[in-house]
Amino acid sequence: MDAMSEHTNELVAKKIALQENFKQHTAVNGFSYEEWINPSAGSFYENYKKDLAEIDNEMAPPLKYQ
């Protein structure tokens, strides 16, 4: 396996773990649409969305137009 595939596999594993953590959090605490839309500083939702965005941006960087 080349380094690129290994890195991609690591990112996929992180994303799956993050999604599992979200699933467990909402199972225990319920889903708050208000917190999802406007998360308070340092909240679970803010951290989840930040971490997910970092992984997604690394897996598929935004297109750059010339």
KOLLUM-160655 format. One record per residue: residue in one letter; x, y, z of N, C-alpha, C, O in turn. Coordinates in steps of 0.02 Angstrom, whole numbers, plus 32768, in hexadecimal, padded with zeros to 4 digits. Example, Ala and Ser with C-alpha at 12.3 -4.5 7.8 and 13.67 -1.06 7.14 Angstrom:
BEGIN
A82947EE4818682677F1F818682947F5B818682C87F5A81A7 S82827F90816282AC7FCB816582858002818A829E80398192 
END
This chain:
BEGIN
M802A7FC68000800080008000802D803E8000805D80428027 D801D806E7FD4804680AA7FD2803380DB8009800080D3802A A805D810D80128053813E80498011816380427FF081728074 M7FFD817280057FBE81967FF97F83816C800F7F5681868031 S7F82812D7FFD7F4B810180117F4980F8805C7F1380F6807A E7F8380F3807B7F8680EB80C47F6B812980E77F4581248117 H7F7D816480CE7F6481A280EB7F1881A880E17EF481BD810F T7F00819580A77EB88197809A7E94816780C87E5F817880E2 N7EAF812C80D37E9080FC81017E8E811781487E5D810D816C E7EC2813A815D7EC38159819F7E8C818E81A57E6A819281D8 L7E8481B781717E5181EA81727E0B81CB81747DDF81E48197 V7E018197814F7DC08174814F7DB2815781947D7A815C81AC A7DE4813A81B37DDC811E81F67DCB815582287DA0814B8253 K7DEC818F82227DDD81C8824F7D9581E082457D7281EF8275 K7D8081E382067D3C81FA81F77D0881CA82127CD581DF822E I7D14818A820B7CE5815882257CE2815C82717CAB8159828D A7D1B816482927D1D816B82DB7CF881AA82F17CD481A98323 L7D0181E082CD7CDF821E82DC7C94821782D57C6E822E82FF Q7C7E81F6829F7C3781EC82947C1981BD82C97BE081C682DE E7C3E818C82DE7C27815E83137C20818583557BF0817A837A N7C4F81B183627C4C81DB839E7C0D8207839C7BEB821083CF F7BFE822383617BC2824C83597B83822283667B5582388387 K7B8381E7834A7B4A81BA83537B3F81AA839C7B0681AB83B4 Q7B74819C83C07B6F818C84087B5881CA842F7B2F81C4845D H7B738204841E7B61824284417B16825084397AF482618469 T7AFE824B83FC7AB7825A83F07A8A8224840E7A5182338420 A7AA181E684137A7981B284337A7081C0847D7A3B81B38499 V7AA381DB849C7AA081EA84E47A7E822D84F17A548232851E N7A90826084CB7A7B82A584D97A4382BE84AB7A2882F584B7 G7A32829984787A0282B284487A2482E184177A5D82F58422 F7A0182F383E37A1B832183B079FE836583BB79C1836D83C2 S7A28839883BE7A1183DD83C67A1C840283847A5484128372 Y79E6840F836279EA843483227A05847A832E7A2C84938306 E79F1849983657A0984DC83757A5584DC837F7A7785098365 E7A6F84AC83A47AB784A783AE7ADB8495836D7B1384AA8361 W7ABB846E83427AD9845B83027AE2849982D67B1684A282B7 I7AAE84C282D37AAF84FE82A97ADD853382C57B03855282A0 N7ADA853E83077B00857383277B22855783667B0D8565839D P7B57852F835D7B77851083977B99854383C37BB8857383AB S7B94853884047BB7856484337C02855284337C15851A8422 A7C2B858384477C73857984467C87853E84727C73853A84AC G7CAF851284567CC884D9847B7C9784A084837CA6846F84A5 S7C5D84A584647C2A8471846B7C3C843384417C6884368416 F7C1A83FD844F7C2483BF84297C1883CC83DF7C4083B683B5 Y7BE183EF83CF7BD083FA83887C05842583657C168417832C E7C1F845883877C53848283687C91845883597CAD845B8322 N7CA68431838A7CE1840783807CD683D2834B7D0383C48323 Y7C9C83B4834A7C8C838183187C8F839E82D27CAF838282A5 K7C6E83D782C87C6C83F682867CB2840D82707CC384078235 K7CDB8426829E7D1E843C828E7D4983FF827A7D6C84018247 D7D4683CA82A27D6E838E82937D58836E82517D8283598229 L7D17836B82457CFE834E82077D13837781CB7D26835B8197 A7D1183BA81D17D2583E5819A7D7083DC818A7D8383DC8150 E7D9983D581BE7DE083CB81B37DEE838A818D7E168389815E I7DCC835581A17DD58315817F7DBC831981377DDE83038109 D7D818336812D7D65833B80EA7D90836680BD7D9A83558082 N7DAB839D80D77DD683C980AE7E1883A7809C7E3483B58067 E7E2F837B80C67E6C835680B67E5F831E80847E8883108059 M7E2482FF808B7E1382C8805D7E0282E380177E1482C47FE5 A7DE0831B80157DCC83397FD47DD583857FDA7DA583A97FEA P7E12839D7FCD7E1E83E57FD47DF1840E7FA67DDE83F77F70 P7DE1844B7FBB7DB884767F917DD984827F4D7E1784867F49 L7DB284897F1A7DCD84977ED87DE784DD7ED57DCB850C7EF3 K7E1F84E57EB17E3C85277EA87E3785387E5E7E5385157E34 Y7E14856E7E507E0B85837E0B7E4385B37DF77E5B85DB7E20 Q7E5785AE7DB97E8D85DA7DA07E7086177D7F7E9586417D67 
END
